[in-house]
């Protein structure tokens, strides 16, 4: 795949399994190798700015889009909390969102903090959700850019917005029973909304990562591998605690098992994206 061709990846999994660390390190790794990257923070904890190494004073000043009342009102015609029952614009035009609210981390790496989407089960068709859904749709149209979306657990709240433009999903788990249970559910949701490629990343795997997955499958009488196109193990990295909040500094050590795993993961994502493009070309020419 050409370096300037973009693709979109959503990253999900149980809380506390290392999604944000993975998103930040993968974003920085790709940017360091000349790829234009947009890292998008949709996790409610909003730790991605810190993990990417933004100065704390700058990171704490960021207002997520779902709390920017002026922008929500400008784009939807409704000010949250003050326009109860008012009609708002569906499909607001948000082509300016990255230029206005994106934060430049490096020359090749930008950050957009969205804030979280209210779960569909909550029944909220509110201005904030309409805005964020439109932002996701807009991101799928941006060209020559790799977009990494760090989310809360589950992807069903994005529905068709993701299925129309995000080509790969990274489901992160740490080998515990609960994390693997959430991973299975997340993979099923990603398939249901039409994301073509779904991968499992076993974080903090060590030597027993695969055996933990095997024990999980034995207990559940299932075959988790069938849900995923690829399974990648990332070594535990004891230095993360000392490196916080800028965990991307681990990439300065090419001998780190975690750094090697990130490099392998980046290569895998590129290979799948190339395969997908070749398949589309073959079908269009036949």
C-alpha positions as CSV (number, residue, x, y, z in Angstrom):
1,X,0.0,0.0,0.0
2,X,1.3,3.5,-0.8
3,X,2.3,5.5,2.2
4,X,-0.1,8.3,1.4
5,X,-3.2,6.1,1.2
6,X,-5.3,6.2,4.3
7,X,-7.4,3.8,6.2
8,X,-9.6,3.8,9.3
9,X,-9.3,1.6,12.4
10,X,-11.6,1.5,15.4
11,X,-10.0,0.3,18.7
12,X,-12.3,-1.2,21.4
13,X,-12.3,-3.6,24.3
14,X,-12.9,-3.8,28.0
15,X,-11.8,-0.8,30.1
16,X,-8.3,-1.1,31.6
17,X,-6.9,-3.5,29.0
18,X,-4.6,-0.9,27.4
19,X,-6.6,0.5,24.5
20,X,-5.3,4.0,24.9
21,X,-1.7,2.9,25.3
22,X,-2.1,0.9,22.1
23,X,-3.8,3.7,20.2
24,X,-1.1,6.3,21.2
25,X,1.9,4.1,20.5
26,X,0.5,2.9,17.1
27,X,-0.4,6.4,16.1
28,X,3.1,7.7,17.0
29,X,4.8,4.7,15.3
30,X,3.0,5.3,12.0
31,X,3.6,9.1,12.2
32,X,7.3,8.6,12.8
33,X,7.4,6.6,9.5
34,X,5.9,9.3,7.4
35,X,2.2,8.5,7.6
36,X,-0.3,11.3,8.3
37,X,-2.3,10.1,11.3
38,X,-5.4,11.5,13.0
39,X,-5.9,10.0,16.5
40,X,-9.5,10.4,17.7
41,X,-10.4,10.0,21.4
42,X,-14.0,8.8,22.1
43,X,-13.2,7.0,25.3
44,X,-15.1,8.7,28.2
45,X,-11.9,8.9,30.3
46,X,-10.2,11.0,27.6
47,X,-6.6,10.0,28.4
48,X,-5.3,9.9,24.9
49,X,-3.9,13.5,24.9
50,X,-1.7,12.6,27.9
51,X,-0.7,9.3,26.5
52,X,0.4,10.9,23.2
53,X,2.7,13.2,25.2
54,X,0.9,16.5,25.0
55,X,2.0,18.9,27.7
56,X,-0.4,18.5,30.7
57,X,-1.2,22.2,30.7
58,X,-2.3,22.0,27.1
59,X,-4.1,18.7,27.4
60,X,-6.2,19.8,30.4
61,X,-7.5,22.8,28.4
62,X,-9.1,20.6,25.6
63,X,-12.9,20.6,25.6
64,X,-14.3,17.5,24.0
65,X,-16.8,18.1,21.2
66,X,-19.7,16.6,23.1
67,X,-19.2,19.4,25.7
68,X,-18.6,22.3,23.3
69,X,-22.1,23.8,23.5
70,X,-21.3,26.7,21.1
71,X,-20.2,24.3,18.3
72,X,-23.1,21.9,18.9
73,X,-25.5,24.8,18.7
74,X,-23.8,26.3,15.6
75,X,-24.0,23.0,13.8
76,X,-27.4,21.5,15.0
77,X,-29.3,24.7,15.8
78,X,-29.9,23.5,19.3
79,X,-28.1,24.3,22.5
80,X,-28.0,21.3,24.9
81,X,-29.8,22.0,28.1
82,X,-31.5,25.1,26.9
83,X,-33.6,24.1,23.9
84,X,-35.6,21.2,25.2
85,X,-38.0,19.9,22.6
86,X,-36.6,22.1,19.8
87,X,-36.0,20.7,16.3
88,X,-32.4,20.3,15.4
89,X,-30.7,19.8,12.1
90,X,-30.0,16.1,11.2
91,X,-26.7,15.5,9.3
92,X,-25.0,18.8,10.3
93,X,-22.0,19.9,8.2
94,X,-18.8,19.3,10.1
95,X,-16.1,19.5,7.5
96,X,-14.3,22.1,9.6
97,X,-14.1,20.0,12.7
98,X,-10.5,18.8,12.4
99,X,-9.2,22.2,11.3
100,X,-10.9,24.0,14.1
101,X,-10.5,21.5,17.0
102,X,-7.7,19.2,15.9
103,X,-4.6,19.5,18.1
104,X,-1.2,19.1,16.4
105,X,1.0,16.6,18.3
106,X,3.7,16.4,15.7
107,X,4.0,17.4,12.0
108,X,2.4,14.1,11.0
109,X,0.2,13.4,14.0
110,X,-3.0,15.2,14.9
111,X,-5.5,14.6,17.7
112,X,-9.3,15.1,17.9
113,X,-11.1,14.7,21.2
114,X,-14.7,13.9,20.6
115,X,-16.0,12.7,24.0
116,X,-18.3,9.8,24.3
117,X,-21.5,8.9,22.4
118,X,-24.5,8.1,24.4
119,X,-25.4,4.4,24.0
120,X,-28.2,3.7,21.6
121,X,-30.0,1.7,24.3
122,X,-30.4,4.9,26.3
123,X,-32.8,6.2,23.6
124,X,-31.2,9.6,23.2
125,X,-31.5,11.2,19.8
126,X,-30.0,14.4,21.1
127,X,-28.0,17.2,19.5
128,X,-24.7,15.9,20.9
129,X,-25.1,12.5,19.4
130,X,-26.2,13.8,16.1
131,X,-23.1,16.0,16.0
132,X,-20.7,13.2,16.9
133,X,-22.3,10.8,14.5
134,X,-21.8,13.4,11.7
135,X,-18.2,13.8,12.8
136,X,-17.6,10.0,12.4
137,X,-19.2,10.1,8.9
138,X,-17.0,13.0,8.0
139,X,-13.8,11.2,9.2
140,X,-14.6,8.4,6.8
141,X,-14.3,10.8,3.9
142,X,-10.9,12.3,4.7
143,X,-8.3,11.2,2.2
144,X,-4.6,10.2,2.6
145,X,-4.8,9.8,6.3
146,X,-4.8,6.9,8.8
147,X,-7.5,7.4,11.4
148,X,-7.3,5.6,14.7
149,X,-10.5,5.8,16.9
150,X,-10.1,5.0,20.6
151,X,-13.5,4.0,21.9
152,X,-15.3,2.8,25.0
153,X,-16.2,-0.9,25.1
154,X,-18.5,-1.9,22.2
155,X,-19.1,-0.3,18.8
156,X,-22.8,-0.7,18.4
157,X,-23.5,3.0,19.3
158,X,-21.8,4.0,16.1
159,X,-24.0,1.8,13.9
160,X,-23.7,2.4,10.1
161,X,-21.4,5.4,10.5
162,X,-18.5,3.0,11.2
163,X,-19.5,0.3,8.7
164,X,-19.4,2.8,5.8
165,X,-15.8,3.8,6.3
166,X,-13.8,1.9,8.9
167,X,-12.1,-1.1,7.4
168,X,-10.5,-2.7,10.5
169,X,-11.3,-3.1,14.1
170,X,-8.7,-3.9,16.8
171,X,-10.3,-5.6,19.8
172,X,-8.0,-5.4,22.8
173,X,-8.0,-7.9,25.7
174,X,-5.5,-8.8,28.4
175,X,-6.1,-12.5,28.7
176,X,-8.5,-12.3,31.7
177,X,-11.8,-14.1,31.5
178,X,-13.8,-10.8,31.6
179,X,-11.7,-9.1,29.0
180,X,-11.9,-12.0,26.6
181,X,-15.7,-12.2,27.1
182,X,-16.0,-8.5,26.2
183,X,-13.7,-9.1,23.2
184,X,-15.9,-11.8,21.8
185,X,-19.0,-9.5,22.1
186,X,-17.1,-6.6,20.6
187,X,-16.0,-8.8,17.6
188,X,-19.6,-9.9,17.0
189,X,-20.8,-6.3,17.1
190,X,-18.0,-5.2,14.7
191,X,-19.1,-8.0,12.3
192,X,-22.7,-7.0,12.6
193,X,-22.2,-3.4,11.6
194,X,-20.1,-4.5,8.6
195,X,-16.4,-3.8,9.5
196,X,-14.5,-6.1,7.1
197,X,-11.5,-7.1,9.2
198,X,-11.5,-7.7,13.0
199,X,-8.3,-8.5,14.9
200,X,-7.7,-9.5,18.5
201,X,-4.8,-7.9,20.3
202,X,-3.9,-9.8,23.5
203,X,-2.1,-7.2,25.6
204,X,0.3,-8.0,28.4
205,X,0.5,-11.4,26.9
206,X,3.9,-12.7,28.1
207,X,4.5,-16.4,27.4
208,X,1.0,-17.4,28.6
209,X,-1.2,-15.3,26.4
210,X,-2.2,-18.0,24.0
211,X,-2.7,-20.5,26.8
212,X,-5.1,-18.2,28.6
213,X,-7.1,-17.9,25.4
214,X,-7.1,-21.7,25.1
215,X,-8.3,-22.0,28.7
216,X,-11.1,-19.4,28.0
217,X,-12.3,-21.3,25.0
218,X,-12.3,-24.6,26.9
219,X,-14.4,-23.1,29.7
220,X,-16.8,-21.5,27.2
221,X,-16.9,-24.4,24.8
222,X,-16.1,-22.1,21.9
223,X,-13.4,-21.2,19.4
224,X,-12.6,-17.5,19.7
225,X,-10.1,-17.6,16.9
226,X,-12.9,-18.0,14.4
227,X,-14.2,-14.5,15.3
228,X,-11.0,-12.8,14.3
229,X,-8.9,-12.4,11.1
230,X,-5.7,-12.2,13.1
231,X,-4.5,-12.6,16.7
232,X,-1.5,-10.6,17.8
233,X,0.1,-10.8,21.2
234,X,1.8,-7.7,22.8
235,X,4.4,-8.3,25.6
236,X,3.9,-6.8,29.0
237,X,6.0,-3.6,29.4
238,X,6.9,-2.9,33.0
239,X,8.3,0.5,32.2
240,X,5.0,2.0,31.3
241,X,4.3,3.1,34.9
242,X,7.6,5.1,34.9
243,X,6.9,6.5,31.5
244,X,3.4,7.8,32.2
245,X,1.7,9.8,31.0
246,X,3.7,9.9,27.7
247,X,3.8,6.1,27.1
248,X,4.9,6.6,23.5
249,X,8.4,7.1,24.7
250,X,8.7,3.3,24.8
251,X,9.1,3.5,21.0
252,X,12.6,5.0,21.6
253,X,13.7,1.6,22.6
254,X,13.6,-0.7,19.6
255,X,14.6,-3.7,21.8
256,X,11.4,-3.5,23.8
257,X,9.0,-6.4,23.2
258,X,6.1,-4.0,23.2
259,X,7.8,-1.8,20.5
260,X,8.4,-4.9,18.4
261,X,4.8,-5.9,18.8
262,X,3.6,-2.5,17.7
263,X,5.8,-2.7,14.6
264,X,4.4,-6.2,13.8
265,X,0.8,-4.9,14.3
266,X,1.4,-1.9,12.0
267,X,2.7,-4.2,9.3
268,X,-0.3,-6.5,9.7
269,X,-2.7,-3.6,9.4
270,X,-1.0,-2.5,6.2
271,X,-1.1,-5.9,4.7
272,X,-4.8,-6.4,5.3
273,X,-5.5,-2.9,3.9
274,X,-3.4,-3.7,0.8
275,X,-5.3,-7.0,0.3
276,X,-8.6,-5.2,0.7
277,X,-7.7,-2.7,-2.0
278,X,-6.5,-5.4,-4.4
279,X,-9.7,-7.3,-4.0
280,X,-11.8,-4.2,-4.8
281,X,-9.6,-3.5,-7.9
282,X,-10.0,-7.1,-9.1
283,X,-13.8,-7.0,-8.7
284,X,-14.1,-3.7,-10.5
285,X,-12.0,-4.9,-13.4
286,X,-13.8,-8.2,-13.8
